[in-house]
């Protein structure tokens, strides 16, 4: 795992100007503490720089930027190509200088071309490639969006890099805040691709590449991003070729594909381990790792003091059963909150999924023992694991029968009591439900039900479930909320049912823009590489061939994944309510974080800075403090922007 940065300028560059690329990469030291390098062609106006976290080929043969043997291509590359050894075999005998996957990529580009080589890869990556013959710059990102890549024109310079902080180093960077993008943060708790918090700076979409050609010393022509692989095409192709075997055949096929993906991702020249929460996804990854390892796999879990947030006891039981070399670290509330001042630097643009905090803590702890860690991300989206998937059809079947007037009256009745009261009322009832239907923080879920009752169709329910602020353009001054894939009716046209509609949209929005961003920044902030076996595109495509009944059965998600896991871990260790991976932001805002939040949310401050309409923000803040409502997610959205904005001034 590494960090890359660079720029393409109109006109030639002096040596001092090309050195700016090195300075851009220098702020990415956390992504690559082991080595650094720069390559430039001042006459062509191009400069590439790199920070290296050595994973494969620890020798100088893996140094970047790397020039192809013919001298035509120069690359900076962040990520891993898991099938690079088989690509070398396909490429044929060559005088290889080392055994890095970067060298394999260059050999592929020379033999097969850029797009064809990308299509052959299995891996995660962000790539910047300069073609010296055609005077063209290529940027490319992996299929599922595991690795980040930012780019954009600022003045007369085209900037690109792994994180926004690298672009900001260049003197051409202007950094005008995009108020429209800020509305998306308030709705989703992240800024979705291709948007960023800055105007004219973009995230390259997953599975796409883009080319910029230097026509002469004064003109650069850029293409629009072009998909070399499309999630929607993969879904359509998979649904057109459904799996038709029996249950046990599907389980066997999935197990084989996961073993292959995990086996490839266990290849490294440095210590390797895995995150383990004790849930289905991470336990499956660890079980299949241990099945292929001759020594105990290193596993890592963070434990918390707060009841309802601690999964360490479950992870410990799974680790003991599998015989892993398990490390757990219990952290206090004070230690957890101490991460908050680091968030603006870690995430580089406002990002308000509060599980960012424990994700960084577990990454930091794992890095003390290993350089690479596998995670179970992606299992929910591929195999129907989120509660909303299994509940949606049932809820809508009943809700649609109730007249709108009656539904509205029910909403008013629900909202007459604060969520904390509903927690006390519902907790005894929840204990009577089957384990897999139980849930924590039921008061907030009852309020979600109230919102559902107001919806006209399942699509509106889904969008409501993903939304924090319902009218963010009324909160952000001078802004209009942009369309996204979630508001594009074409994005999910033709999907056969509401469950698959939700799973597809989560896979192209929430997964790359929230889950994978959270993991990449948290892990790389600790100089830890993370790998995600479920997101091998062969696994993804097979998962979409499976009928929905093999994912959601008897109201429970991830049926087929559970069948794989049952071969390795007793059901009793796994069968429990889904917890998530969070921290009690709501209660913290009422007590230990209250002074910090009040300073950032002060009415005079909001008015002076001019981004937020103070009235709705202050209303939610006061209701939260009084206990009338739990507005933790809405407030954290605003607070993460405010903390980020304050950091920009320092």
C-alpha positions in Angstrom: 0.0 0.0 0.0 1.3 3.4 -0.9 0.6 7.0 -1.7 1.0 8.7 -5.0 0.9 12.3 -6.2 1.8 14.4 -9.2 0.8 17.0 -11.7 0.7 17.8 -15.4 1.4 21.4 -16.2 0.8 23.5 -19.3 4.3 24.4 -20.4 7.7 23.2 -19.4 8.9 23.0 -15.8 12.0 24.1 -14.0 13.7 21.7 -11.5 12.2 23.6 -8.6 8.8 23.3 -10.1 9.1 19.5 -10.7 10.2 19.2 -7.1 6.7 20.2 -6.0 5.6 16.6 -6.7 8.0 15.3 -4.1 6.6 17.8 -1.6 3.1 16.6 -2.5 4.0 13.0 -1.8 5.8 13.9 1.4 2.5 14.7 3.2 1.5 11.1 2.4 4.3 9.7 4.5 1.8 7.7 6.6 0.7 5.8 3.4 4.3 4.9 2.6 6.9 5.3 5.4 9.4 2.9 3.8 10.6 4.6 0.7 10.0 7.6 -1.5 10.8 8.6 -5.1 10.1 11.1 -7.9 10.3 11.2 -11.6 9.8 14.2 -13.9 10.1 15.3 -17.5 10.3 19.1 -17.2 10.0 19.6 -21.0 6.7 17.6 -21.0 5.4 19.3 -17.9 4.9 16.0 -16.0 6.0 15.1 -12.5 5.2 11.9 -10.6 6.0 11.1 -6.9 5.5 8.2 -4.6 5.6 7.0 -1.0 6.1 3.3 -0.5 4.8 0.9 2.1 6.8 -2.2 1.1 4.6 -5.3 0.9 5.8 -7.3 -2.1 9.5 -7.3 -3.1 11.0 -5.3 -0.3 14.2 -4.8 -2.3 15.0 -1.6 -4.3 13.6 -3.5 -7.4 10.1 -2.4 -6.2 11.0 1.3 -6.0 8.7 3.7 -7.5 8.2 5.7 -9.8 9.1 2.7 -12.0 10.0 3.0 -15.7 9.2 0.1 -18.1 12.1 -1.7 -19.7 11.5 0.0 -23.0 11.4 3.4 -21.3 7.9 4.1 -22.7 5.9 4.0 -19.5 6.4 5.5 -16.1 4.1 4.5 -13.2 3.2 5.3 -9.7 0.9 2.7 -8.2 -1.0 2.3 -4.9 -2.5 -1.1 -4.2 -1.9 -4.8 -4.8 -2.4 -7.0 -7.9 -3.2 -10.4 -6.4 -3.0 -12.3 -9.6 0.3 -10.7 -10.8 2.2 -14.0 -10.8 -0.3 -15.6 -13.2 -0.1 -12.4 -15.3 3.7 -12.9 -15.4 3.2 -16.4 -16.7 0.8 -15.2 -19.4 3.2 -12.4 -20.3 6.0 -15.0 -20.9 9.7 -15.2 -20.2 11.2 -11.7 -19.6 14.3 -10.5 -17.9 12.4 -9.6 -14.7 14.3 -7.2 -12.4 12.4 -8.3 -9.3 9.0 -9.8 -8.2 6.9 -6.7 -7.6 3.4 -6.4 -9.0 4.3 -2.9 -10.2 6.8 -4.4 -12.6 4.1 -6.9 -13.8 1.7 -4.1 -14.5 4.3 -2.3 -16.7 5.0 -5.4 -18.6 1.3 -5.8 -19.2 0.8 -2.3 -20.4 3.6 -2.7 -23.0 2.2 -6.0 -24.2 -1.6 -5.6 -24.0 -2.3 -1.9 -23.6 -3.6 -0.1 -20.7 -7.3 -1.0 -20.7 -6.8 -4.7 -21.6 -4.2 -5.0 -18.7 -6.6 -3.4 -16.2 -9.3 -5.9 -17.3 -7.0 -8.8 -16.6 -6.1 -7.7 -13.1 -7.5 -9.0 -9.8 -6.8 -6.5 -7.2 -7.2 -3.1 -5.6 -5.4 -0.1 -7.0 -5.0 3.6 -7.9 -2.6 4.1 -10.8 -1.1 7.1 -12.5 0.8 6.2 -15.7 2.7 8.4 -18.1 3.1 7.3 -21.7 6.2 9.1 -22.9 5.6 8.1 -26.5 2.1 9.4 -26.8 2.6 12.2 -24.1 -0.5 10.9 -22.3 -1.4 10.6 -18.7 -3.7 7.7 -17.5 -5.4 7.6 -14.2 -7.2 4.3 -13.2 -9.0 3.0 -10.1 -9.9 -0.5 -9.0 -13.3 -2.0 -9.8 -14.9 -1.7 -6.3 -13.3 1.5 -5.2 -10.9 0.2 -2.5 -8.1 2.7 -3.3 -8.7 6.5 -3.5 -7.7 8.8 -6.4 -8.4 12.5 -6.5 -7.8 14.8 -9.5 -8.7 18.1 -11.0 -7.6 21.3 -12.8 -6.5 24.2 -10.6 -5.5 27.2 -12.6 -3.3 25.9 -15.4 -2.2 22.7 -13.7 -3.8 19.2 -13.5 -3.2 17.8 -10.0 -3.8 14.2 -8.8 -3.1 12.2 -5.7 -4.1 9.6 -3.2 -5.5 12.1 -0.7 -6.6 15.7 -0.9 -3.8 16.9 1.4 -1.3 16.1 -1.4 -3.1 18.3 -3.9 -3.3 21.1 -1.4 0.5 21.3 -1.2 0.8 22.5 -4.8 0.7 26.3 -5.1 -1.9 26.1 -7.9 -4.5 24.6 -5.5 -7.3 27.0 -4.9 -9.5 25.0 -2.5 -12.9 26.7 -2.9 -15.5 24.8 -0.8 -18.3 23.3 -2.8 -21.5 24.1 -0.9 -23.5 21.7 -3.1 -21.2 18.9 -2.0 -21.8 19.9 1.6 -25.5 19.1 1.2 -24.5 15.6 0.2 -22.5 15.3 3.4 -25.5 16.3 5.5 -27.7 13.7 3.7 -25.3 10.7 3.6 -22.5 11.5 6.2 -20.0 11.4 3.3 -19.3 13.2 0.0 -20.1 10.7 -2.7 -17.9 10.3 -5.8 -17.3 12.0 -8.2 -17.8 15.0 -5.9 -15.4 16.3 -3.3 -15.7 19.1 -0.7 -13.7 21.3 -3.2 -14.9 22.7 -6.4 -13.3 21.3 -9.6 -11.7 18.5 -7.7 -13.1 15.0 -8.3 -12.8 11.4 -7.1 -12.3 9.0 -9.9 -15.2 6.6 -10.0 -14.5 2.9 -9.2 -13.8 0.7 -12.3 -12.9 3.7 -14.5 -9.9 5.2 -16.2 -9.3 8.6 -17.7 -6.7 9.8 -20.2 -5.2 13.3 -20.7 -3.0 14.0 -23.7 -0.5 16.8 -24.0 -1.2 18.0 -27.6 1.5 20.7 -27.4 3.2 22.7 -24.7 0.0 24.8 -24.2 -2.9 22.4 -24.5 -3.9 19.3 -22.7 -7.0 17.3 -23.9 -8.8 15.2 -21.4 -11.3 12.4 -22.0 -14.3 11.7 -19.8 -13.8 8.8 -17.3 -14.3 5.5 -19.2 -15.3 2.3 -17.4 -13.1 -0.7 -18.1 -15.5 -2.7 -15.8 -19.0 -1.8 -14.7 -20.8 -3.0 -11.6 -24.1 -2.6 -13.3 -23.0 -4.6 -16.3 -21.6 -7.3 -14.0 -25.0 -7.4 -12.2 -26.9 -7.6 -15.4 -24.7 -10.4 -16.8 -24.9 -12.3 -13.6 -28.7 -12.0 -13.4 -28.9 -13.2 -17.0 -26.8 -16.3 -16.1 -28.3 -17.3 -12.7 -26.9 -20.2 -10.6 -29.2 -23.1 -11.0 -27.7 -25.7 -8.7 -28.8 -27.0 -5.4 -28.1 -25.3 -2.0 -25.2 -27.5 -1.2 -23.6 -26.9 -4.6 -23.9 -23.2 -4.2 -22.3 -23.3 -0.7 -19.4 -25.4 -2.1 -18.9 -23.1 -5.0 -18.9 -20.0 -2.8 -16.5 -21.6 -0.3 -14.1 -22.4 -3.2 -14.2 -18.9 -4.6 -13.7 -17.3 -1.1 -10.8 -19.6 -0.4 -9.2 -18.7 -3.7 -9.6 -15.0 -3.0 -8.4 -15.2 0.5 -5.4 -17.4 -0.5 -4.3 -14.8 -3.0 -4.7 -12.0 -0.5 -2.6 -13.8 2.1 0.5 -13.5 -0.2 2.8 -10.9 1.3 6.5 -10.5 2.2 5.6 -8.9 5.5 3.6 -10.0 8.6 -0.2 -10.4 7.9 -3.3 -10.8 10.0 -7.0 -10.0 10.1 -9.6 -8.0 11.9 -12.1 -10.1 13.9 -15.3 -8.8 15.3 -16.9 -12.2 15.9 -19.6 -11.5 13.3 -20.4 -13.6 10.2 -18.2 -11.7 7.7 -14.9 -11.3 9.6 -15.3 -14.8 11.1 -15.7 -16.3 7.7 -12.6 -14.6 6.4 -10.6 -15.6 9.5 -11.9 -19.2 9.3 -10.8 -19.6 5.7 -7.5 -17.9 6.4 -6.8 -20.4 9.2 -7.8 -23.3 7.0 -5.1 -22.4 4.6 -2.4 -21.4 7.1 0.2 -23.7 8.7 0.5 -21.4 11.8 -2.1 -19.5 13.9 -3.4 -16.4 12.0 -3.0 -13.2 13.9 -6.4 -11.6 14.7 -7.2 -8.3 16.3 -10.2 -6.9 18.1 -10.9 -3.6 20.0 -13.1 -3.8 23.1 -15.1 -0.9 24.7 -16.4 -0.1 28.1 -19.9 0.9 26.8 -22.6 -1.7 27.0 -24.1 -2.4 23.5 -20.9 -1.4 21.7 -18.5 -4.1 22.8 -18.0 -7.1 20.4 -14.7 -8.2 21.9 -16.2 -11.1 23.9 -17.7 -12.6 20.8 -14.5 -12.2 18.8 -12.5 -13.9 21.6 -14.8 -16.9 21.5 -14.4 -17.3 17.7 -10.6 -16.8 17.9 -10.4 -19.5 20.6 -12.4 -22.0 18.6 -10.3 -21.4 15.4 -7.0 -21.3 17.3 -5.8 -17.9 16.1 -3.1 -15.8 17.7 -5.6 -13.3 19.1 -4.9 -9.8 20.4 -7.5 -7.6 21.9 -7.2 -4.2 23.4 -9.8 -2.6 25.6 -9.9 1.2 25.4 -11.5 3.7 27.7 -14.0 6.3 26.6 -11.3 8.9 27.1 -8.9 7.1 24.8 -11.6 6.7 22.2 -12.6 10.4 22.3 -8.9 11.3 22.0 -9.1 10.3 18.4 -11.6 13.0 17.5 -9.0 15.8 17.0 -7.2 13.7 14.5 -10.2 13.1 12.3 -9.8 16.2 10.0 -6.3 15.2 9.2 -7.1 11.5 8.8 -10.1 11.9 6.5 -8.9 15.1 4.7 -12.5 16.1 3.8 -15.5 16.1 6.1 -16.6 12.5 6.8 -19.0 11.7 9.6 -19.5 8.0 9.9 -18.6 7.8 13.7 -17.4 4.3 13.4 -14.3 6.0 11.9 -13.1 6.3 15.5 -12.9 2.6 16.5 -11.8 1.7 13.0 -8.7 3.8 13.5 -8.1 2.4 17.0 -8.2 -1.2 15.8 -5.9 -0.3 12.8 -3.4 1.4 15.1 -3.4 -1.6 17.4 -3.0 -4.1 14.5 -0.1 -2.2 13.0 2.0 -2.9 16.1 2.0 -6.6 15.1 1.4 -6.8 11.3 1.7 -4.7 8.1 -1.3 -6.2 6.3 -4.8 -7.0 7.7 -7.7 -8.7 5.9 -11.2 -7.4 6.7 -14.8 -8.7 6.1 -16.1 -5.6 4.4 -18.6 -6.2 1.6 -20.3 -9.2 3.0 -23.5 -7.3 3.9 -23.9 -5.7 0.5 -23.2 -8.9 -1.4 -25.2 -11.4 0.7 -28.1 -9.4 2.1 -26.7 -8.7 5.6 -28.2 -5.4 6.5 -31.4 -5.6 8.5 -33.2 -3.3 6.0 -32.9 -6.0 3.3 -34.7 -8.7 5.2 -37.3 -6.3 6.7 -38.2 -4.1 3.7 -40.6 -6.4 1.9 -42.4 -7.4 5.2 -42.7 -3.8 6.3 -44.0 -2.5 3.0 -46.5 -5.3 2.7 -48.1 -4.2 5.9 -47.6 -0.4 5.5 -49.2 -0.2 2.1 -52.4 -1.5 3.5 -52.8 1.3 6.0 -54.5 4.5 4.8 -52.1 7.5 4.7 -54.2 9.4 7.3 -53.9 6.6 9.8 -50.2 6.3 9.1 -49.8 10.0 9.8 -51.6 9.7 13.1 -49.3 6.8 14.1 -46.3 8.9 13.3 -47.5 11.6 15.6 -48.1 9.1 18.4 -44.6 7.6 18.0 -43.0 11.0 18.1 -44.8 12.0 21.2 -42.3 10.0 23.2 -38.5 10.5 22.9 -36.3 7.6 21.7 -35.0 7.0 25.2 -38.5 6.2 26.5 -39.1 3.9 23.6 -35.9 2.1 24.5 -37.3 1.4 28.0 -40.7 0.4 26.6 -39.4 -1.9 23.9 -36.5 -3.6 25.7 -38.6 -6.2 27.5 -40.5 -7.0 24.3 -37.2 -7.3 22.3 -36.0 -10.1 24.7 -39.0 -12.2 23.6 -37.9 -12.1 19.9 -35.6 -14.7 18.2 -32.0 -13.7 18.5 -31.5 -12.7 14.9 -34.5 -10.3 15.1 -33.3 -8.5 18.2 -31.7 -5.1 17.9 -29.9 -2.5 20.0 -31.0 1.1 20.4 -34.7 0.3 19.6 -35.8 3.8 20.3 -34.0 5.2 17.2 -35.4 2.3 15.1 -39.0 3.1 16.2 -38.4 6.7 15.0 -37.1 5.2 11.7 -40.4 3.3 11.5 -42.2 6.6 11.9 -40.4 7.9 8.9 -41.2 4.8 6.9 -44.9 5.2 7.6 -44.8 8.6 5.7 -43.3 7.1 2.5 -45.2 6.5 -0.7 -43.2 3.5 -2.0 -40.3 1.2 -1.1 -37.7 3.3 -3.0 -38.7 6.3 -0.9 -38.3 4.2 2.2 -34.8 3.1 1.2 -33.7 6.7 0.4 -35.1 7.8 3.7 -33.2 5.2 5.5 -30.0 6.4 3.9 -30.7 10.1 4.7 -29.7 12.1 7.7 -30.9 15.7 7.0 -34.0 15.4 4.8 -33.7 18.8 3.2 -30.0 19.6 3.4 -30.3 22.4 0.8 -32.4 24.3 3.4 -29.5 24.0 5.9 -26.5 24.9 3.7 -26.6 28.5 2.7 -26.5 29.1 -1.1 -26.5 25.5 -2.1 -28.4 23.1 -4.3 -28.2 19.3 -3.7 -26.7 17.5 -6.7 -28.1 14.4 -8.2 -26.3 11.1 -7.3 -26.6 7.5 -8.3 -29.2 7.2 -5.6 -31.5 9.7 -7.2 -30.9 8.4 -10.8 -33.9 6.2 -11.9 -31.7 4.7 -14.6 -29.2 3.4 -12.1 -31.3 0.5 -10.8 -33.8 0.1 -13.7 -34.6 -3.6 -14.4 -33.5 -5.0 -11.0 -36.1 -7.7 -10.1 -37.0 -6.8 -6.5 -36.6 -4.2 -3.8 -33.9 -6.2 -1.9 -31.6 -6.4 -4.9 -32.4 -2.8 -5.7 -31.0 -1.8 -2.3 -28.1 -4.2 -2.4 -27.0 -2.8 -5.8 -27.2 0.8 -4.8 -25.4 0.1 -1.5 -22.6 -1.5 -3.5 -22.1 1.5 -5.8 -22.6 4.2 -3.2 -22.4 3.4 0.6 -19.7 0.7 0.2 -17.1 2.7 -1.8 -17.9 6.1 -0.5 -18.4 5.3 3.2 -17.2 1.8 4.2 -14.1 1.7 2.1 -13.1 5.3 2.6 -13.4 4.8 6.4 -11.2 1.8 6.3 -8.6 3.2 3.9 -8.0 6.4 5.8 -8.1 4.8 9.2 -5.7 2.0 8.3 -3.4 4.1 6.2 -3.3 6.7 9.0 -1.6 3.9 10.9 0.5 2.8 7.9 -1.4 -0.5 7.7 -2.5 -2.1 4.5 -6.0 -3.6 4.5 -7.3 -6.2 2.0 -11.0 -7.1 1.3 -11.4 -10.7 0.0 -15.2 -10.3 -0.6 -14.5 -7.6 -3.2 -12.6 -9.8 -5.5 -14.7 -9.2 -8.6 -15.0 -13.0 -9.2 -16.7 -13.3 -5.8 -18.9 -10.2 -6.5 -20.1 -11.6 -9.9 -20.8 -15.0 -8.4 -22.7 -13.5 -5.5 -25.0 -11.7 -8.0 -25.7 -15.0 -9.8 -27.2 -16.5 -6.6 -30.9 -16.3 -6.2 -32.1 -14.0 -3.4 -33.4 -17.0 -1.5 -29.8 -18.1 -0.9 -29.0 -14.8 0.6 -32.1 -13.9 2.7 -34.0 -16.9 4.0 -36.6 -17.0 6.8 -36.1 -13.3 7.5 -32.4 -13.7 8.0 -29.6 -12.3 5.8 -26.4 -13.9 4.6 -27.9 -17.4 4.6 -25.3 -18.9 2.2 -22.4 -17.2 4.0 -23.6 -18.7 7.3 -23.6 -22.2 5.7 -19.9 -21.7 4.7 -19.1 -20.5 8.2 -21.0 -23.3 9.9 -18.4 -25.8 8.6 -15.8 -24.0 10.7 -17.5 -22.3 13.6 -20.5 -23.4 15.7 -23.7 -21.4 15.2 -23.9 -20.7 18.9 -20.8 -18.5 18.6 -22.3 -16.4 15.8 -26.0 -16.3 16.2 -26.7 -12.9 17.8 -28.2 -9.5 17.0 -26.2 -7.4 14.5 -24.4 -4.7 16.4 -22.4 -2.6 14.0 -19.1 -1.0 15.0 -19.8 2.3 16.6 -19.4 4.5 19.7 -22.0 6.3 21.8 -21.8 9.7 20.1 -25.2 10.7 21.3 -24.5 10.4 25.0 -21.0 11.9 24.5 -22.5 15.0 22.9 -24.6 15.6 26.1 -21.7 15.2 28.4 -17.9 15.0 27.7 -18.1 16.5 24.2 -20.7 19.1 25.0 -18.3 22.0 25.4 -16.4 21.1 22.3 -19.6 20.8 20.3 -21.2 24.0 21.7 -18.2 26.0 20.6 -18.4 24.6 17.0 -22.2 25.0 16.8 -22.4 28.4 18.4 -25.1 30.5 16.7 -22.8 33.5 16.2 -20.0 31.3 14.8 -22.3 29.6 12.3 -23.6 33.0 11.2 -20.1 34.4 10.8 -18.7 31.5 8.9 -21.7 31.5 6.6 -22.1 27.9 5.6 -25.0 26.8 7.7 -28.4 28.3 8.5 -28.1 28.5 12.3 -31.8 27.9 13.1 -32.2 24.2 12.2 -28.8 23.3 13.5 -29.4 25.0 16.9 -32.9 23.5 17.1 -31.5 20.0 16.8 -28.7 20.7 19.2 -31.1 22.0 21.8 -33.5 19.0 21.3 -30.6 16.6 21.6 -29.3 18.2 24.8 -32.8 18.1 26.4 -33.2 14.4 25.5 -36.3 15.1 23.5 -34.6 13.6 20.4 -31.4 11.8 19.5 -30.0 13.8 16.7 -26.5 12.3 17.0 -26.1 11.6 13.3 -27.3 14.9 12.1 -25.2 16.8 14.6 -22.1 14.7 13.8 -22.4 15.6 10.1 -22.3 19.3 11.0 -19.6 18.9 13.7 -17.3 17.0 11.3 -17.5 19.8 8.8 -17.0 22.4 11.5 -14.0 20.6 12.9 -12.6 20.1 9.4 -13.1 23.8 8.6 -11.3 24.9 11.7 -8.4 22.6 10.8 -8.2 24.3 7.4 -7.6 27.6 9.1 -4.7 26.3 11.2 
